[in-house]
Amino acid sequence: MLRRRLLQILGSSATAPVAALARGRRVAASEGAGTAPDAQAPAATRLRWAQGWLLWRDFAGRTIPLTEALADLRAVGADGIELTPRPGELAGQGLTLETTRELLDETGLSVSAHYFSGPFHDRTREEEIVSSFGETLASLAALGGRQVVIGPPTVPEGVDRPALIRAMAPVLEDLARRGQDEGVSLGLHPHLNTLVERPEEIALAMDVTDAGLVSLAPDTGHIHLAGGDVVSILNTYRSRLVYFHFKDAVRPFRRPDFMPNMRELGAGEIDFPGVMRLLAEIGYRGWINVEQDHTTLTPRESCRRSMHYVDATLKPIYR
């Protein structure tokens, strides 16, 4: 039934290459995130490109099933999808973790990461956080992923932000150890309207966490809108880059709503060619997720435009 549903969307001509694609994607997913590249491996195997499910999930025009998003991604040659199922979300589409994995295999796509957030600065909630993180690891394993993107918590205005960043460090390190025990990497993800967004907050978070445990999973759009120089910050933490959200944006950002600032890749202000030159220089190997928080297009057209920019402009830089 799942195969029939996919083929209705993909078209019957897609049947033959699906199994081979699936095998290739599973091999790619089994490789670690942000690892040093094999010098003999072609560039296509060193970088893997995904798009975030939220583009389709949060679209206001209509309800879009996961099967359609996967078909759109396969059509543009993506390698995966960043998928963090909300409670009840899969069941609402008649899916389980197991049948979702079947859908991924049918389309030859991999799950690039799960997103995880919590009040990491509040030590009284550490047990709750650890329990929830265990559920995230179990879900990620069921879907074949090996990367967790850590979203910092939101905090009230007027708090001592540096003190709270320091307070969260041991919790993040503990989660990272738990992830490493399961073969999963953890990357801190600076984000607007959270505890870690500005350049000095990124610097502090990196300074107070163990580089062997907590990596950086930067979001180009959020760094730019928070006043950062994207290429410079990435270069500073070049040895800790483990995962990416590629997002284009235009300033100025007027808190709290950043949706009007978001653009498809290549339509904003971010120096993505500069980013790619840096990634080529350091030999970055891992996932790059095109994370489109907001679009004025349909999800399919947004996905197509960004991936066309990736194929035409960015991929040729990474040799």
C-alpha positions, 0 to 999 in steps of 0.5 A: 500500500505504501509503495502504491501510494508513492508510485501514484505520486512519483509516476510508474517510471520511477520504479526501476531506479528506486531500489538502487537509490535507496541502497546508495542513500543508506550507505551515505546515511551510515557515514558520520556527520561532519567527518573528514572526506575520503580524498578519492571520493567524488564531491557528490558523496562528501556533501549530502543535501536535504530540505526540511519537512517544515516547508511542507508541514507548515504550508498555509495553503493546504495540508500536504502529506509526507509522501508528496514532500518526499516525491518533491525532494526526489524530483530535485535530486535531494539526498534527504529530509530533515524530519522531526515528527511531532507527537501524533503527526505520523499517526495522523497520516496513517504512518508509524516510524517503521512505515515512514522508514519504508517510504524513505527507502522507497524514495531513496532518501535519508533522514538527515537529522532530528531537531531537539530543544529544551530548557537546558539551562534549568538543572531542575528539569534535567531528568525530564530533558534526558528522558525526552532526549532518549525518545529523540534518539530512539526515533532517530535510530528508527528512521536511520539518522545520526545527527541531532540539531540542538535548538537553544531555549527561549528565555525572558528578557532581562535575564543574565544570558551569559550565566544561563549559557554557562549553566546549559553547558554541562547538560549539553555535554551530557546529552552529547555523550549519550548521543555518542554512545548511540553513534549520533552527533550533536550540534548546537544551532544558534537561533533568533529569539533564543538564548544563543543567537548573537555572535558573542553568544555563539562564541561563549557557547563554544568556549564553555563546551567541550569541543569533543562533545558539542559541535556547531550546527549553524543556520546561515539565515539566523546568524546573518539576521542576528548581526553575524558575518556568516563566513567569518563565524564559520571559519572561526569554528571550522573544526566544529562544523557538523551540520548546516541549515542553509537559509537565505535572508535579508536585513533588517530583522525586527523582533520577533518575526523573522518570516518576512526576512526569509528568502529562497537560496540565492535571493537574499544577502548571504554569501553562499559561494563564500561558505562553499569555498570555506567548506571545500577548503576544510574538506567538510563532509556531511549534511547541508539542510536547506531550511525554508521557514517561510515562502511566498511560493508553493513548497514544490516551487520553493524546493525546486528554486533553492535546489536549482541554485544549489546545483547551478551555483554551489555544487560546482564550487565544492570540488 
